[in-house]
């Protein structure tokens, strides 16, 4: 049986059984997958190999954010980014712990099969991102290719908000280039990111997947973001500064 805990369903356990975000009764399902299709209501699009490799290569070689870390793949789908993270760890002394989170059971079944084929350990959790009950900075790094928010407005920002709450080091995320200013403003002002940097602009080759698609494929410009997470101490200092500024303004207004 699948185990359910506060909206989460764990579909596959890794070698680490005592993680506080996973319920205790975990079993790996017996899977038979046939004819599983992508779902437009979830804005499901495959993450291309060149995009996945660029994200993970940069995260590891430029910032050392993957090997030996606890990595979460939000909206993991068939597991492309998360499994790539496990493969980067092959020659590392301390293995990383990778968790894939997705609300779609069909996608997670495929991710389970892919993990088995690669003989990789990746913990899978079935849950909507905004229903995660993780408390505090429980992972080191989040990697994700979230919905662009085209059909479900604000879906991309929900992913970003939760990721910046649970990561202790950095979030790597893909967003349409046309939303660049909005992403940066929200990350720094609303979600308390320490920094928000577009590492590179990539071309997302989107194939014809749905009936409403008119063209054989579409080339979309996307930004690969690295959002550094503000430490707890730094966040306290910011809040203290805001308090002092407000107190000063209040005192000034009384004097006038």
C-alpha positions as semicolon CSV with decimal commas, in nm:
position;residue;x (nm);y (nm);z (nm)
1;X;0,000;0,000;0,000
2;X;0,103;0,359;-0,052
3;X;0,154;0,561;0,261
4;X;-0,012;0,899;0,296
5;X;0,098;1,173;0,531
6;X;-0,033;1,530;0,521
7;X;-0,102;1,523;0,150
8;X;0,217;1,343;0,055
9;X;0,247;0,997;-0,097
10;X;0,592;0,839;-0,099
11;X;0,630;0,619;-0,406
12;X;0,991;0,513;-0,371
13;X;1,229;0,511;-0,080
14;X;1,604;0,555;-0,093
15;X;1,860;0,405;0,138
16;X;1,793;0,680;0,394
17;X;1,478;0,585;0,588
18;X;1,484;0,837;0,871
19;X;1,433;1,165;0,686
20;X;1,184;1,375;0,880
21;X;0,988;1,477;0,569
22;X;0,900;1,118;0,474
23;X;0,634;0,912;0,647
24;X;0,750;0,591;0,812
25;X;0,546;0,334;0,616
26;X;0,711;0,333;0,276
27;X;0,689;0,070;0,005
28;X;0,806;0,057;-0,350
29;X;0,514;-0,013;-0,585
30;X;0,492;-0,291;-0,840
31;X;0,469;-0,089;-1,161
32;X;0,325;-0,157;-1,501
33;X;0,324;0,150;-1,724
34;X;0,153;0,157;-2,062
35;X;0,043;0,442;-2,282
36;X;0,098;0,719;-2,029
37;X;0,050;1,059;-2,192
38;X;0,138;1,411;-2,088
39;X;-0,125;1,629;-1,924
40;X;-0,190;1,982;-2,050
41;X;-0,369;2,085;-1,727
42;X;-0,037;2,033;-1,546
43;X;0,162;2,214;-1,818
44;X;0,379;1,906;-1,863
45;X;0,666;1,949;-2,108
46;X;0,981;1,736;-2,127
47;X;1,308;1,882;-2,005
48;X;1,556;1,855;-2,292
49;X;1,889;1,684;-2,237
50;X;2,090;1,995;-2,329
51;X;1,897;2,209;-2,078
52;X;1,923;1,949;-1,802
53;X;2,295;1,898;-1,858
54;X;2,363;2,273;-1,861
55;X;2,174;2,327;-1,537
56;X;2,336;2,041;-1,347
57;X;2,686;2,097;-1,489
58;X;2,678;2,464;-1,391
59;X;2,534;2,396;-1,047
60;X;2,808;2,144;-0,973
61;X;3,117;2,282;-1,146
62;X;3,063;2,652;-1,084
63;X;2,897;2,645;-0,741
64;X;2,941;2,292;-0,595
65;X;2,569;2,277;-0,519
66;X;2,504;1,910;-0,611
67;X;2,761;1,651;-0,500
68;X;2,728;1,550;-0,138
69;X;2,414;1,764;-0,097
70;X;2,047;1,702;-0,028
71;X;1,887;1,793;-0,361
72;X;1,515;1,828;-0,436
73;X;1,372;1,816;-0,788
74;X;1,040;2,005;-0,782
75;X;0,789;1,898;-1,045
76;X;1,028;1,617;-1,126
77;X;0,812;1,448;-1,391
78;X;1,001;1,147;-1,525
79;X;1,302;1,240;-1,309
80;X;1,537;1,403;-1,561
81;X;1,695;1,664;-1,334
82;X;1,695;1,457;-1,017
83;X;1,847;1,153;-1,182
84;X;2,111;1,372;-1,345
85;X;2,198;1,494;-0,996
86;X;2,245;1,135;-0,874
87;X;2,472;1,056;-1,170
88;X;2,696;1,354;-1,095
89;X;2,765;1,192;-0,759
90;X;2,914;0,870;-0,899
91;X;3,274;0,943;-0,798
92;X;3,203;1,156;-0,491
93;X;3,299;1,030;-0,146
94;X;2,978;1,149;0,022
95;X;2,668;1,064;-0,178
96;X;2,398;1,323;-0,225
97;X;2,039;1,246;-0,130
98;X;1,797;1,330;-0,411
99;X;1,421;1,372;-0,370
100;X;1,178;1,412;-0,658
101;X;0,841;1,577;-0,591
102;X;0,548;1,571;-0,833
103;X;0,169;1,560;-0,803
104;X;0,124;1,328;-1,103
105;X;0,134;0,959;-1,016
106;X;0,185;0,853;-1,380
107;X;0,497;1,066;-1,411
108;X;0,636;0,929;-1,087
109;X;0,586;0,575;-1,210
110;X;0,801;0,656;-1,512
111;X;1,059;0,819;-1,284
112;X;1,071;0,500;-1,078
113;X;1,137;0,292;-1,390
114;X;1,407;0,536;-1,507
115;X;1,576;0,521;-1,167
116;X;1,571;0,141;-1,174
117;X;1,717;0,135;-1,525
118;X;2,000;0,366;-1,415
119;X;2,043;0,181;-1,084
120;X;2,009;0,520;-0,916
121;X;1,859;0,601;-0,578
122;X;1,603;0,881;-0,591
123;X;1,329;0,925;-0,336
124;X;0,992;1,011;-0,491
125;X;0,706;1,194;-0,323
126;X;0,361;1,250;-0,470
127;X;0,241;1,591;-0,356
128;X;0,141;1,932;-0,486
129;X;0,427;2,172;-0,426
130;X;0,215;2,419;-0,231
131;X;0,095;2,134;-0,005
132;X;0,442;2,027;0,106
133;X;0,467;2,020;0,485
134;X;0,843;2,065;0,499
135;X;0,951;2,300;0,776
136;X;1,251;2,527;0,737
137;X;1,554;2,486;0,512
138;X;1,535;2,108;0,488
139;X;1,733;2,057;0,163
140;X;2,052;2,217;0,033
141;X;1,958;2,271;-0,330
142;X;1,639;2,275;-0,536
143;X;1,648;2,213;-0,912
144;X;1,332;2,254;-1,115
145;X;1,166;2,314;-1,448
146;X;0,835;2,449;-1,315
147;X;0,517;2,519;-1,512
148;X;0,556;2,847;-1,698
149;X;0,222;2,965;-1,563
150;X;0,074;2,995;-1,912
151;X;-0,241;2,794;-1,839
152;X;-0,228;2,805;-1,459
153;X;-0,142;3,164;-1,379
154;X;0,102;3,198;-1,092
155;X;0,206;2,832;-1,092
156;X;0,568;2,925;-1,164
157;X;0,575;3,165;-0,870
158;X;0,428;2,905;-0,632
159;X;0,717;2,673;-0,715
160;X;0,969;2,954;-0,666
161;X;0,821;3,063;-0,335
162;X;0,827;2,714;-0,183
163;X;1,174;2,637;-0,320
164;X;1,324;2,945;-0,155
165;X;1,166;2,847;0,176
166;X;1,305;2,494;0,191
167;X;1,651;2,533;0,032
168;X;1,948;2,636;0,245
169;X;2,191;2,712;-0,039
170;X;2,043;2,773;-0,383
171;X;1,756;2,724;-0,624
172;X;1,810;2,653;-0,994
173;X;1,504;2,718;-1,205
174;X;1,392;2,769;-1,566
175;X;1,156;3,053;-1,658
176;X;1,051;3,221;-1,980
177;X;1,283;3,509;-2,067
178;X;0,983;3,738;-2,106
179;X;0,922;3,709;-1,730
180;X;1,279;3,803;-1,630
181;X;1,206;4,131;-1,452
182;X;0,905;3,985;-1,274
183;X;1,104;3,683;-1,150
184;X;1,390;3,896;-1,020
185;X;1,164;4,147;-0,847
186;X;0,953;3,879;-0,678
187;X;1,253;3,669;-0,571
188;X;1,436;3,958;-0,407
189;X;1,142;4,156;-0,271
190;X;0,878;3,895;-0,187
191;X;1,067;3,567;-0,136
192;X;1,380;3,698;0,042
193;X;1,637;3,560;-0,200
194;X;1,989;3,684;-0,121
195;X;2,060;3,717;-0,495
196;X;1,891;3,633;-0,824
197;X;2,113;3,581;-1,128
198;X;2,039;3,465;-1,481
199;X;2,325;3,226;-1,549
200;X;2,243;3,192;-1,917
201;X;1,965;3,220;-2,172
202;X;1,872;2,891;-2,336
203;X;1,650;2,783;-2,624
204;X;1,370;2,550;-2,522
205;X;1,280;2,341;-2,826
206;X;0,916;2,263;-2,757
207;X;0,781;1,982;-2,980
208;X;0,419;1,953;-3,091
209;X;0,263;1,767;-2,800
210;X;-0,097;1,882;-2,778
211;X;-0,382;1,910;-3,028
212;X;-0,392;2,289;-3,005
213;X;-0,027;2,316;-3,113
214;X;-0,020;2,439;-3,473
215;X;0,352;2,412;-3,546
216;X;0,576;2,107;-3,551
217;X;0,793;2,267;-3,285
218;X;0,846;2,605;-3,122
219;X;1,171;2,759;-3,001
220;X;1,117;2,942;-2,670
221;X;1,375;3,160;-2,496
222;X;1,416;3,057;-2,131
223;X;1,640;3,183;-1,852
224;X;1,838;2,955;-1,627
225;X;1,829;3,119;-1,286
226;X;2,044;3,067;-0,979
227;X;1,878;3,212;-0,673
228;X;2,096;3,217;-0,363
229;X;1,913;3,165;-0,038
230;X;1,941;3,413;0,245
231;X;2,076;3,256;0,563
232;X;1,873;3,269;0,881
233;X;2,116;3,517;1,042
234;X;2,113;3,741;0,736
235;X;1,734;3,736;0,733
236;X;1,727;3,839;1,099
237;X;1,960;4,131;1,022
238;X;1,734;4,245;0,739
239;X;1,428;4,230;0,965
240;X;1,616;4,421;1,235
241;X;1,713;4,687;0,983
242;X;1,353;4,722;0,867
243;X;1,239;4,753;1,228
244;X;1,495;5,025;1,298
245;X;1,402;5,219;0,985
246;X;1,031;5,205;1,071
247;X;1,101;5,309;1,428
248;X;1,314;5,599;1,306
249;X;1,043;5,714;1,064
250;X;0,782;5,692;1,339
251;X;0,997;5,902;1,574
252;X;1,066;6,155;1,297
253;X;0,696;6,198;1,224
254;X;0,624;6,264;1,593
255;X;0,893;6,534;1,603
256;X;0,740;6,709;1,305
